[in-house]
Amino acid sequence: MSDAASAPAVRAAIGDSEFDRDTALVPRGPGVHGIDLSAGWTIMNAVNGGYLLAVIGRALGQTLPHADPFTISAHYLTASRPGPAVVRTETVRTGRTLSTGQASLVQYDDDGTEVERIRVLASYGDLDALPDDVRTTAEPLAMPPLEQCVGAEDGPAPGSVSSPIADRLRLRLDPSTLGWAVGAPSGRGEMRAWFALADGRDADPLSLLLAVDALPPTAFEIGLSGWVPTVEMTVHVRRRPAPGPLRVSITTRNLAGGFLEEDAEVWDSDDRLVAQSRQLARVRLG
């Protein structure tokens, strides 16, 4: 595959990139971590849910004896905003191969009232210790070559709203899922894209938590517009991704009562399924 169409001249390293700096935490005591949530990861003035999950995922990785998220489930209670936040973590159980923890992210209103934004329960392990045996009916995600997909450098989509997070990512969308951008949504509830961080940093388990929530909402291809806030999201990290851009597919099969689900698959450059997720999101009807 060729990523010449969007690869940066100098690639940032894992641990020394914008994503790493913007998810870095300051210890404030046992199980207490401070952070200034960056405005660079916002959509329509709300902080992106995948970025927030990566922040909490990093805090849990620094708390638990295992470093890699295996499964992480988050309930989004109120919309987060850029600025100071506190992540509180707690170890629930530790074992030989898995450890479980919980965490919450809080911010403070203008009057000083504490407001919980997200609550998380997660299990961590060691991805490098997993056996190589794979038995699956999942098929690698078929995508047009990266250079045949549509990125921000090709011009803004008609009627789209520019968001700061777009500058942090290299997304190139499958043209077959871009009907919404020209006023002709397919109605299929599908979104597919090549995904990478804008500074060229390779993916790791933490950035997979961002990747599953980084594409435009599938609601756009159903013919809806506007903010689609996440109510709950569960991510399964299956493998440590190989270097290179990822392929992300998100599908929705059912919209009912003003809520829809989004099922995501993330495939790496070695054609391995490295992450899966499901989220429940709310949409505005009418």
N, C-alpha and C positions, 0 to 999 in steps of 0.2 A: 504494500500500500504506500501511497505517497501523501505526506502531509506538508509538502512544500508550500501549499497555498496559504498556510496560516501558521507555520512553525516560527517561533522567535529566533533571532540570530544567536542569542545566548540563553541557554536553558537554566532555570533556577533549580537548585538541588532540594531534595526533601529535607526539611529542617531549616532551610534558609530561603524561604519564599514568602510572597505576600500572604498566601493562605496560612502558612505557619505563624507568621507574625500576628495576623489578625485573629488567630485562635489561641494565642499564647495566654497563659493564666499566671496570675501573681498569687503565691500562697499567702493566706492570711490567718492560718491556724489549722489545726487538724480538721480535714474535711471541708475547709472553706477556701474558695478560690475567687479572686477578683478578676474582672476583665472589663475593658471598654469596647463594647460592641461597635464594630466599624460600620459607618454609613455606606461604605463601598459594597456591601452585600445586601442592599435593600431592593425591594420591588414595590413600587407605589408607596414609598415611605415606610413600609413594614420590613423588618429584617427577615431574610429568607430562612425558611424552616430547616433546610438542609445544612446551611452554615451554622445555625444554632445547635443542631444535633451534633455537628462536628466539634463545636466548642464543649458541649457536655460530654461527648465521647472522649475528648482529650482529658477532661477532668477525671473521668472514671478510670481511664488508663493510667493516670498518675496515682490513683487511690488504691486500685485492686492489685493483687500480686501477678495477674496476667495482663498483658499489654494490648491484646487485639480484641476488638468487638466481634462477637459471633452473632448475637442478636440483641437489638436495642429497640425498645418500644417507648414512644413518646406521646403524651397527651398535651396538646397545645391549648392552654387555658385562656390566655389573653395575648394580644398582639405585642411582640417585642419592638422596641424602638432603639435607634442608635444611642450609645452612651453607656454609662457605668451599669454594671450588673454583677451579681454575686451568684456563684454556683456552689451549692452545698452537696457533698457526696457522702455516702454511707455504705460500708461493706455489709452485705446481708449474709453471705455465706462464702466460704472458700473451700476449694477441693483441689485434688491433684491436677485435673485437666480443665476444670471450669471454676470461675469465681463469679459471684453475682453481686451487683451493687445497685443502689438507687441514687437518684440525684434530682435536684430541682434548681431552676434558674429563676432568680427574683430580681426585680428592679424596684425603684421607689418613685412614687408619684410626686408631683410638685409640692405637696403638703407633707412629704416624708413618709407617707403610708407605704408599707411593703406590699408589693403585688407579685404573686407567683405567676410566671409566664409559662413554664413547661415543667412537667414532672415525668421522670424517666425511670424505667427498670431495665436492666441490661445484664447479659452474661458475657464474660470475656474468657479467652483462652489463648492458645499459641497456634497461629495459623501455620507456622513452619513445621509443627509437629504432627500435622494431619497426614493420614495415609494417602497414597497416590491413587488408590482404587476409586474409579468413577464409573457409575452405571446410571445412565440417564437417557431419557427420550427427548430432552431439550436439544434443539438444533441451534447452531450458531446463528446469530442475527445477521440476516442478509441486508446489506446497505449498499447504495451506490457508492462509488469511490469518493473519498473525501473531497476531491477537487470538483466533483459534480454536484455537491450539496451546497446549500445556501447559508452564508455567514453574514455577520453584521457588516463586514466590509463590502458586501454587495449592495448595501443601501438599506434603510429602514423599511420594514414591511408596511404597506399602506394601513393607516389607522392604528399602528402599534404605538405603545408608550415606551419611551426609552427609560431604562432602569440602570442604576449604577452597577448592579451585579453583572450586566452584560459586558462591561469593560474588564471584569475579572476573569472571564471565561473565553474559551475558543469553542463556540458551538457552531456546528454546520448541520443544518436541518435537511432531512430527506425531503426533496421537492414534493413527493407524493403525499406528505402530511402538511403541506403549506396552503391548502385551499382557503383556509380562514384568512390568510394574509391578502388575498385578492377578492375577498367577498364571496367565495364559493366553497364554504366548508363541506367536507365529504360526508359528514354525519357518522363517520365510523369511530370516532373517539380514539384516534391513534396519533402518537407523536414519536418520531425517531430522529436521532441526531448522533453525530460524532461529538465527543466531549473531551476537552482538555482544559487545564488552567492556562490563562493567558501568558504567564511567564514561562511556560514550558515545563514546569515541575511535573514529574511523573506521578501517577496515581499511587496511593497507598490506602490502607483500610479506612483511615479517617476521611480522606477525600471522596471515598465511595459513598459516605453518608451524605455528602453534598451532591454527588452526581445523580442520585435517585430523585432529587427534588429540584433539578436545575433547568429542566426544559419548560417551554411554554405549556400551560395547562391543556390537557386533552379536551377540556370544555370548549376551547376555541374551535376545534374541528367538529364539535357537536352543534355549533352555531350560537354559542353563548359567549359573552365577553365580560370583562371586569375581573375583580379580585376573586380568587378561589382559595380561601383560607383553609389550611389543613386543620382537621380536628384531632386525628390520631394517625400515627405512622409507625410501622414496624419494618425494620431493615434487617436482613440476614446477610452477613458477609461470609462468602463461601471460600474464597481463595485470596491470596495476596496477588494483586494484579501485576502482569508483566509490563515493562516499559512501553510507552506508546499511547496513542489516543484510544479512548474507550468508545464502544457503541452502546447507546442507551435506547431502549424501547419502552414506551409507556402506553398502556391501553386501558380504556374504560368500557365495560360491558353494560353497566346498569346505572342510570340516573333516575332516582325516584325520591319524591318528597323533598327536593332541594338539596340532596346529597348524592355524591358519586364516589366510586372507588377508582383509584389509579394503581395498576399493577406494573411494576417496573422490573426490567432485566438489564443487567450491565455485563457486557462481554469485553474481554481484553484482546490484545493484539495476537495472543496465542489461541484464540477461539475458545476460551474458557469462560464459563459462567461464573463471574466473581462476586456478584451481589444481586439480591432480589429484594423487593419491597412491596408493601401494600399500604396505601393510605386512604383514609376517608376524608373527603373535603366537602365544603359547603359551597353552593353556587347561588347566584341571584337569578331568579326566573322572571320573565316578563320584561 
